[in-house]
């Protein structure tokens, strides 16, 4: 798997999560919501989603989704959900990218000085499976996975 953009190791830090068993549609919407946010705001948003205090606005995959009230990180109310499992997985990748920034690059500074430059989700491998049913039958039971890429950069002062 390649990367989604140019990478400058002096001012950026990145982390990837590969073959994470979460919903591809949920992860695309979460990545769209956190892209461009300061890292503290992105982590607060994901923690609020895990606690079901704030919804992720769904802009593409929003058929038959109820509207939610406006939150601190969404500009207007609209269709939204609380994708808890995907939020936990993406939060782990963000924390890994933050640890990479603190360890590898000393001049990036504190966590408040970083912002999410790239948050990308792409479909991973599908694990094929079968679930046995009554009378000797079975049906498909596939597990989708997602590849997540997070790139953090130092904010301009």
Contact map, one row per residue, 1 for C-alpha under 8 A:
1110000000000000000000000000000000000000000000000000000000000000000000000000000000000000000000000000000000000000000000000000000000000000000000000000000000000
1111000000000000000000000000000000000000000000000000000000000000000000000000000000000000000000000000000000000000000000000000000000000000000000000000000000000
1111110000000000000000000000000000000000000000000000000000000000000000000000000000000000000000000000000000000000000000000000000000000000000000000000100000000
0111110000000000000000000000000000000000000000000000000000000000000000000000000000000000000000000000000000000000000001010000000000000000000000000000000000000
0011111000000000000000000000000000000000000000000000000000000000000000000000000000000000000000000000000000000000000000000000000000000000000000000000000000000
0011111100000000000000000000000000000000000000000000000000000000000000000000000000000000000000000000000000000000000000000000000000000000000000000000000000000
0000111110010000000000000000000000000000000000000000000000000000000000000000000000000000000000000000000000000000000000000000000000000000000000000000000000000
0000011111110000000000000000000000000000000000000000000000000000000000000000000000000000000000000000000000000000000000000000000000000000000000000000000000000
0000001111111000000000000000000000000000000000000000000000000000000000000000000000000000000000000000000010000000000000000000000000000000000000000000000000000
0000000111110000000000000000000000000000000000000000000000000000000000000000000000000000000000000000000010000000000000000000000000000000000000000000000000000
0000000111111000000000000000000000000000000000000000000000000000000000000000000000000000000000000000000010010000000000000000000000000000000000000000000011000
0000001111111100000000000000000000000000000000000000000000000000000000000000000000000000000000000000100000010000000000000000000000000000000000000000001111000
0000000010111110000000000000000000000000000000000000000000000000000000000000000000000000000000001101100010000000000000000000000000000000000000000000001110000
0000000000011111000000000000000000000000000000000000000000000000000000000000000000000000000000001001100000000000000000000000000000000000000000000000111100000
0000000000001111100000000000000000000000000000000000000000000000000000000000000000000000000011011001000000000000000000000000000000000000000000000000111000000
0000000000000111110000000000000000000000000000000000000000000000000000000000000000000000000010000000000000000000000000000000000000000000000000000011110000000
0000000000000011111100000000000000000000000000000000000000000000000000000000000000000000000010000000000000000000000000000000000000000000000000000011100000000
0000000000000001111100000000000000000000000000000000000000000000000000000000000000000000000000000000000000000000000000000001000000000000000000000111000000000
0000000000000000111110000000000000000000000000000000000000000000000000000000000000000000000000000000000000000000000000000001100000000000000000001110000000000
0000000000000000111111000000000000000000000000000000000000000000000000000000000000000000100000000000000000000000000000000001000000000000000000001110000000000
0000000000000000001111100000000000000000000000000000000000000000000000000000000000000000000000000000000000000000000000000000000000000000000000111100000000000
0000000000000000000111110110000000000000000000000000000000000000000000000000000000001100100000000000000000000000000000000000000000000000000000011100000000000
0000000000000000000011111110000000000000000000000000000000000000000000000000000000000100000000000000000000000000000000000000000000000000000000011100000000000
0000000000000000000001111111000000000000000000000000000000000000000000000000000000000000000000000000000000000000000000001110000000000000000000011100000000000
0000000000000000000000111111100000000000000000000000000000001000000000000000000000000000000000000000000000000000000000000000000000000000000000000000000000000
0000000000000000000001111111110000000000000000000000000000000000000000000000000000100100000000000000000000000000000000000000000000000000000000000000000000000
0000000000000000000001111111111000000000000000000000000000000000000000000000000000000110010000000000000000000000000000001000000000000000000000000100000000000
0000000000000000000000011111111100000000000000000000000000000000000000000000000000000000000000000000000000000000000000011100000000000000000000000000000000000
0000000000000000000000001111111110000000000000000000000111110000000000000000000000000000000000000000000000000000000000000000000000000000000000000000000000000
0000000000000000000000000111111111000000000000000000000100000000000000000000000000000110000000000000000000000000000000000000000000000000000000000000000000000
0000000000000000000000000011111111100000000000000000000000000000000000000000000000000000000000000000000000000000000000111000000000000000000000000000000000000
0000000000000000000000000001111111100000000000000000000000000000000000000000000000000000000000000000000000000000000000110000000000000000000000000000000000000
0000000000000000000000000000111111100000000000000000000110000000000000001100000000000000000000000000000000000000000000000000000000000000000000000000000000000
0000000000000000000000000000011111111000010010000000000000000000000000000000000000000000000000000000000000000000000100100000000000000000000000000000000000000
0000000000000000000000000000001111111000000000000000000000000000000000000000000000000000000000000000000000000000000111100000000000000000000000000000000000000
0000000000000000000000000000000001111100000000000000000000000000000000000000000000000000000000000000000000000000001111000000000000000000000000000000000000000
0000000000000000000000000000000001111110110000000000000000000000000000000000000000000000000000000000000000000000001100000000000000000000000000000000000000000
0000000000000000000000000000000000011111110000000000000000000000000000000000000000000000000000000000000000000001111100000000000000000000000000000000000000000
0000000000000000000000000000000000001111111000000000000000000000000000000000000000000000000000000000000000000011011100000000000000000000000000000000000100000
0000000000000000000000000000000000000111111100000000000000000000000000000000000000000000000000000000000000000011000000000000000000000000000000000000000000000
0000000000000000000000000000000000001111111110000000000000000000000000000000000000000000000000000000000000000000000000000000000000000000000000000000000000000
0000000000000000000000000000000001001111111111000000000000000000000000000000000000000000000000000000000000000000000100000000000000000000000000000000000000000
0000000000000000000000000000000000000011111111100000000000000000000000000000000000000000001001000000000000000000000000000000000000000000000000000000000000000
0000000000000000000000000000000000000001111111110000000000000000000000000000000000000000000000000000000000000000000000000000000000000000000000000000000000000
0000000000000000000000000000000001000000111111111000010000000000000000001000000000000000000000000000000000000000000000000000000000000000000000000000000000000
0000000000000000000000000000000000000000011111111100000000000000000000000000000000000011001000000000000000000000000000000000000000000000000000000000000000000
0000000000000000000000000000000000000000001111111110000000000000000000000000000000000010000000000000000000000000000000000000000000000000000000000000000000000
0000000000000000000000000000000000000000000111111111110000000000000000000000000000000000000000000000000000000000000000000000000000000000000000000000000000000
0000000000000000000000000000000000000000000011111111111100000000000000000000000001110010000000000000000000000000000000000000000000000000000000000000000000000
0000000000000000000000000000000000000000000001111111100000000000000000000000000001111011000000000000000000000000000000000000000000000000000000000000000000000
0000000000000000000000000000000000000000000000111111110000000000000000000000000000010000000000000000000000000000000000000000000000000000000000000000000000000
0000000000000000000000000000000000000000000000011111111000000000000000000000000001010000000000000000000000000000000000000000000000000000000000000000000000000
0000000000000000000000000000000000000000000000011111111000000000000000000000000000000000000000000000000000000000000000000000000000000000000000000000000000000
0000000000000000000000000000000000000000000010011011111100000000000000100000000001000000000000000000000000000000000000000000000000000000000000000000000000000
0000000000000000000000000000000000000000000000001001111110000000000100100000000111000000000000000000000000000000000000000000000000000000000000000000000000000
0000000000000000000000000000110010000000000000001000011111000000000000000100000111100000000000000000000000000000000000000000000000000000000000000000000000000
0000000000000000000000000000100010000000000000000000001111100000000000000100111110000000000000000000000000000000000000000000000000000000000000000000000000000
0000000000000000000000000000100000000000000000000000000111111100000000000000011110000000000000000000000000000000000000000000000000000000000000000000000000000
0000000000000000000000000000100000000000000000000000000011111100000000000000001000000000000000000000000000000000000000000000000000000000000000000000000000000
0000000000000000000000000000100000000000000000000000000001111100000000000000000000000000000000000000000000000000000000000000000000000000000000000000000000000
0000000000000000000000001000000000000000000000000000000001111110000000000000000000000000000000000000000000000000000000000000000000000000000000000000000000000
0000000000000000000000000000000000000000000000000000000001111111100000000000001100000000000000000000000000000000000000000000000000000000000000000000000000000
0000000000000000000000000000000000000000000000000000000000001111100000000000000000000000000000000000000000000000000000000000000000000000000000000000000000000
0000000000000000000000000000000000000000000000000000000000000111110000000000000000000000000000000000000000000000000000000000000000000000000000000000000000000
0000000000000000000000000000000000000000000000000000000000000111111000000000001110000000000000000000000000000000000000000000000000000000000000000000000000000
0000000000000000000000000000000000000000000000000000000000000001111100000000011110000000000000000000000000000000000000000000000000000000000000000000000000000
0000000000000000000000000000000000000000000000000000000000000000111110000000111100000000000000000000000000000000000000000000000000000000000000000000000000000
0000000000000000000000000000000000000000000000000000001000000000011111000000111110000000000000000000000000000000000000000000000000000000000000000000000000000
0000000000000000000000000000000000000000000000000000000000000000001111100001110000000000000000000000000000000000000000000000000000000000000000000000000000000
0000000000000000000000000000000000000000000000000000000000000000000111110111110000000000000000000000000000000000000000000000000000000000000000000000000000000
0000000000000000000000000000000000000000000000000000011000000000000011111111100000000000000000000000000000000000000000000000000000000000000000000000000000000
0000000000000000000000000000000000000000000000000000000000000000000001111110000000000000000000000000000000000000000000000000000000000000000000000000000000000
0000000000000000000000000000000010000000000010000000000000000000000000111110000000000000000000000000000000000000000000000000000000000000000000000000000000000
0000000000000000000000000000000010000000000000000000000110000000000001111111100000000000000000000000000000000000000000000000000000000000000000000000000000000
0000000000000000000000000000000000000000000000000000000000000000000001111111100000000000000000000000000000000000000000000000000000000000000000000000000000000
0000000000000000000000000000000000000000000000000000000000000000000011100111110000000000000000000000000000000000000000000000000000000000000000000000000000000
0000000000000000000000000000000000000000000000000000000010000000001111100111111000000000000000000000000000000000000000000000000000000000000000000000000000000
0000000000000000000000000000000000000000000000000000000011000000011111000001111100000000000000000000000000000000000000000000000000000000000000000000000000000
0000000000000000000000000000000000000000000000000000000011100100111100000000111110000000000000000000000000000000000000000000000000000000000000000000000000000
0000000000000000000000000000000000000000000000000000001111000100111100000000011111000000000000000000000000000000000000000000000000000000000000000000000000000
0000000000000000000000000000000000000000000000000000001111000000110100000000001111100000000000000000000000000000000000000000000000000000000000000000000000000
0000000000000000000000000000000000000000000000001101011100000000000000000000000111110000000000000000000000000000000000000000000000000000000000000000000000000
0000000000000000000000000100000000000000000000001100000100000000000000000000000011111110000000000000000000000000000000000000000000000000000000000000000000000
0000000000000000000000000000000000000000000000001111000000000000000000000000000001111111000000000000000000000000000000000000000000000000000000000000000000000
0000000000000000000001000000000000000000000000000100000000000000000000000000000000111111100000000000000000000000000000000000000000000000000000000000000000000
0000000000000000000001100110010000000000000000000000000000000000000000000000000000111111110000000000000000000000000000000000000000000000000000000000000000000
0000000000000000000000000010010000000000000001101100000000000000000000000000000000111111111000000000000000000000000000000000000000000000000000000000000000000
0000000000000000000000000000000000000000000001000100000000000000000000000000000000011111111100000000000000000000000000000000000000000000000000000000000000000
0000000000000000000101000000000000000000000000000000000000000000000000000000000000001111111110000000000000000000000000000000000000000000000000000000000000000
0000000000000000000000000010000000000000000000000000000000000000000000000000000000000111111111000000000000000000000000000000000000000000000000000001000000000
0000000000000000000000000000000000000000001001000000000000000000000000000000000000000011111111100000000000000000000000000000000000000000000000000000000000000
0000000000000000000000000000000000000000000000000000000000000000000000000000000000000001111111110000000000000000000000000000000000000000000000000000000000000
0000000000000011100000000000000000000000000000000000000000000000000000000000000000000000111111111000000000000000000000000000000000000000000000000001110000000
0000000000000010000000000000000000000000001000000000000000000000000000000000000000000000011111111100000000000000000000000000000000000000000000000000010000000
0000000000000000000000000000000000000000000000000000000000000000000000000000000000000000001111111110000000000000000000000000000000000000000000000000000000000
0000000000000010000000000000000000000000000000000000000000000000000000000000000000000000000111111111000000000000000000000000000000000000000000000000000000000
0000000000001110000000000000000000000000000000000000000000000000000000000000000000000000000011111111100000000000000000000000000000000000000000000000011100000
0000000000001000000000000000000000000000000000000000000000000000000000000000000000000000000001111111110000000010000000000000000000000000000000000000000100000
0000000000000000000000000000000000000000000000000000000000000000000000000000000000000000000000111111111000000000000000000000000000000000000000000000000000000
0000000000001110000000000000000000000000000000000000000000000000000000000000000000000000000000011111111110000000000000000000000000000000000000000000000000000
0000000000011100000000000000000000000000000000000000000000000000000000000000000000000000000000001111111111010000000000000000000000000000000000000000000100000
0000000000000000000000000000000000000000000000000000000000000000000000000000000000000000000000000111111111011100000000000000000000000000000000000000000000000
0000000000000000000000000000000000000000000000000000000000000000000000000000000000000000000000000011111111000000000000000000000000000000000000000000000000000
0000000000000000000000000000000000000000000000000000000000000000000000000000000000000000000000000001111111000000000000000000000000000000000000000000000000000
0000000011101000000000000000000000000000000000000000000000000000000000000000000000000000000000000001111111110000000000000000000000000000000000000000000000000
0000000000000000000000000000000000000000000000000000000000000000000000000000000000000000000000000000111111111000000000000000000000000000000000000000000000000
0000000000000000000000000000000000000000000000000000000000000000000000000000000000000000000000000000000011111000000000000000000000000000000000000000000000000
0000000000110000000000000000000000000000000000000000000000000000000000000000000000000000000000000000110011111100110000000000000000000000000000000000000001000
0000000000000000000000000000000000000000000000000000000000000000000000000000000000000000000000000000010001111110100000000000000000000000000000000000000001000
0000000000000000000000000000000000000000000000000000000000000000000000000000000000000000000000000000010000011111110000000000000000000000000000000000000000000
0000000000000000000000000000000000000011000000000000000000000000000000000000000000000000000000000100000000001111110000000000000000000000000000000000000000000
0000000000000000000000000000000000000111000000000000000000000000000000000000000000000000000000000000000000000111110000000000000000000000000000000000000000000
0000000000000000000000000000000000000100000000000000000000000000000000000000000000000000000000000000000000011111111000000000000000000000000000000000000001100
0000000000000000000000000000000000000110000000000000000000000000000000000000000000000000000000000000000000010111111100000000000000000000000000000000000111100
0000000000000000000000000000000000011110000000000000000000000000000000000000000000000000000000000000000000000000111110000000000000000000000000000000000111100
0000000000000000000000000000000001111110010000000000000000000000000000000000000000000000000000000000000000000000011111100000000000000000000000000000011110000
0000000000000000000000000000000000110000000000000000000000000000000000000000000000000000000000000000000000000000001111100000000000000000000000000000011110000
0001000000000000000000000000000000110000000000000000000000000000000000000000000000000000000000000000000000000000000111110000000000000000000000000000111100000
0000000000000000000000000000001101100000000000000000000000000000000000000000000000000000000000000000000000000000000111111000000000000000000000000001111000000
0001000000000000000000000001001100000000000000000000000000000000000000000000000000000000000000000000000000000000000001111100000000000000000000000001110000000
0000000000000000000000010011001000000000000000000000000000000000000000000000000000000000000000000000000000000000000000111110000000000000000000000111100000000
0000000000000000000000010001000000000000000000000000000000000000000000000000000000000000000000000000000000000000000000011111000000000000000000000111000000000
0000000000000000000000010000000000000000000000000000000000000000000000000000000000000000000000000000000000000000000000001111100000000000000000011110000000000
0000000000000000011100000000000000000000000000000000000000000000000000000000000000000000000000000000000000000000000000000111110000000000000000011110000000000
0000000000000000001000000000000000000000000000000000000000000000000000000000000000000000000000000000000000000000000000000011111000000000000000011100000000000
0000000000000000000000000000000000000000000000000000000000000000000000000000000000000000000000000000000000000000000000000001111100000000000001111000000000000
0000000000000000000000000000000000000000000000000000000000000000000000000000000000000000000000000000000000000000000000000000111110000000000001111000000000000
0000000000000000000000000000000000000000000000000000000000000000000000000000000000000000000000000000000000000000000000000000011111000000000111100000000000000
0000000000000000000000000000000000000000000000000000000000000000000000000000000000000000000000000000000000000000000000000000001111100000000111100000000000000
0000000000000000000000000000000000000000000000000000000000000000000000000000000000000000000000000000000000000000000000000000000111110000011111000000000000000
0000000000000000000000000000000000000000000000000000000000000000000000000000000000000000000000000000000000000000000000000000000011111000011110000000000000000
0000000000000000000000000000000000000000000000000000000000000000000000000000000000000000000000000000000000000000000000000000000001111101111000000000000000000
0000000000000000000000000000000000000000000000000000000000000000000000000000000000000000000000000000000000000000000000000000000000111111111000000000000000000
0000000000000000000000000000000000000000000000000000000000000000000000000000000000000000000000000000000000000000000000000000000000011111110000000000000000000
0000000000000000000000000000000000000000000000000000000000000000000000000000000000000000000000000000000000000000000000000000000000001111100000000000000000000
0000000000000000000000000000000000000000000000000000000000000000000000000000000000000000000000000000000000000000000000000000000000011111110000000000000000000
0000000000000000000000000000000000000000000000000000000000000000000000000000000000000000000000000000000000000000000000000000000000011111111000000000000000000
0000000000000000000000000000000000000000000000000000000000000000000000000000000000000000000000000000000000000000000000000000000001111101111100000000000000000
0000000000000000000000000000000000000000000000000000000000000000000000000000000000000000000000000000000000000000000000000000000001111000111110000000000000000
0000000000000000000000000000000000000000000000000000000000000000000000000000000000000000000000000000000000000000000000000000000111100000011111000000000000000
0000000000000000000000000000000000000000000000000000000000000000000000000000000000000000000000000000000000000000000000000000000111100000001111100000000000000
0000000000000000000000000000000000000000000000000000000000000000000000000000000000000000000000000000000000000000000000000000011111000000000111110000000000000
0000000000000000000010000000000000000000000000000000000000000000000000000000000000000000000000000000000000000000000000000000011110000000000011111000000000000
0000000000000000000011110000000000000000000000000000000000000000000000000000000000000000000000000000000000000000000000000011111000000000000001111100000000000
0000000000000000001111110000000000000000000000000000000000000000000000000000000000000000000000000000000000000000000000000011111000000000000000111110000000000
0000000000000000011111110010000000000000000000000000000000000000000000000000000000000000000000000000000000000000000000001111100000000000000000011111000000000
0000000000000001111100000000000000000000000000000000000000000000000000000000000000000000000000000000000000000000000000001111000000000000000000001111100000000
0000000000000001110000000000000000000000000000000000000000000000000000000000000000000000010010000000000000000000000000111100000000000000000000000111110000000
0010000000000111100000000000000000000000000000000000000000000000000000000000000000000000000010000000000000000000000001111000000000000000000000000011111000000
0000000000000111000000000000000000000000000000000000000000000000000000000000000000000000000011001000000000000000000111110000000000000000000000000001111100000
0000000000011110000000000000000000000000000000000000000000000000000000000000000000000000000000001000000000000000000111100000000000000000000000000000111110000
0000000000011100000000000000000000000010000000000000000000000000000000000000000000000000000000001100100000000000011111000000000000000000000000000000011111000
0000000000111000000000000000000000000000000000000000000000000000000000000000000000000000000000000000000000000000011110000000000000000000000000000000001111100
0000000000110000000000000000000000000000000000000000000000000000000000000000000000000000000000000000000000011000111000000000000000000000000000000000000111110
0000000000000000000000000000000000000000000000000000000000000000000000000000000000000000000000000000000000000000111000000000000000000000000000000000000011111
0000000000000000000000000000000000000000000000000000000000000000000000000000000000000000000000000000000000000000000000000000000000000000000000000000000001111
0000000000000000000000000000000000000000000000000000000000000000000000000000000000000000000000000000000000000000000000000000000000000000000000000000000000111
